[in-house]
Amino acid sequence: MAKEFTCFLIDDDADDQEIFLSVLEEVDPSIRCYTAANGQEAIHKLKSEEVKPDLIFLDLNMPLMNGKQFLKACNSLDGCKEIPVIILTTSSDRSSIEETKRLGAKDYITKPDKFSAWGTVIKEKLNVYRV
């Protein structure tokens, strides 16, 4: 039996979470996905081992602990540094892309503005990072 694949979406926008989860269900209903509304909540879930993801999708602009702060905190957690992190944000700022890659993000996606494009983006990244 194949290992269950788990992803973790960290995003404070409830609409974007809903879109992501709907698209993920269409792309591959066997994937389990957990969510957190900010980096602080995500770190808590990772530390408590409530969530053990194979892949993390991370927004940058969130309250309490933003995506860049999450990346720094994640790097200091046992086992977290090995989990591929894909930035999924509205920002396409070149300096943000470079900084997040320096902080350990494996990939960077600007959130699609059309629902139909979400499926293509998510499927493409799952094909790259799913082992």
C-alpha positions, -999 to +999 in steps of 0.1 A: +000+000+000+014+034-010+021+060+017-005+086+021+006+120+007+000+150+029+003+187+022+000+217+044-015+250+032-006+280+053-027+310+042-048+335+061-073+340+032-103+318+038-114+321+001-079+311-012-079+281+013-113+270-001-102+274-037-070+254-030-088+226-012-115+224-039-089+222-067-068+197-047-098+175-043-103+176-081-066+170-089-062+141-065-088+132-038-064+109-021-041+138-009-048+148+027-044+186+032-041+204+065-045+242+068-032+270+091-042+307+090-007+320+098+029+309+104+025+309+141-004+284+140+016+263+115+047+261+137+025+250+166+010+222+145+044+211+133+060+212+167+031+192+182+034+168+153-003+173+147+007+177+110+035+158+093+034+171+057+052+159+026+048+194+010+040+229+023+022+256+003+029+290+020+014+324+017+037+354+025+014+381+037-003+369+069-008+383+104+011+372+136+038+354+116+043+360+079+057+335+054+093+347+056+092+345+094+077+310+091+106+299+069+131+311+094+113+294+123+108+262+102+145+260+095+151+256+132+126+228+138+137+192+136+126+176+103+110+207+090+139+219+069+136+187+048+100+194+038+097+212+004+081+246+008+063+263-022+055+299-018+019+306-030+012+343-029-001+373-047+033+391-047+055+387-077+082+410-063+117+398-074+133+406-040+106+384-023+113+355-046+151+358-040+147+362-003+124+332+002+146+310-019+176+321+003+154+311+033+148+276+019+117+278-002+120+253-031+096+271-055+075+303-059+041+306-074+021+338-079-016+330-071-036+326-103-064+350-108-086+325-126-100+294-109-092+272-139-055+281-137-053+269-100-057+233-111-028+235-136-005+251-111-012+227-083-010+196-105+023+208-119+038+213-085+025+180-072+041+162-101+074+178-093+074+173-055+054+142-049+077+113-044 
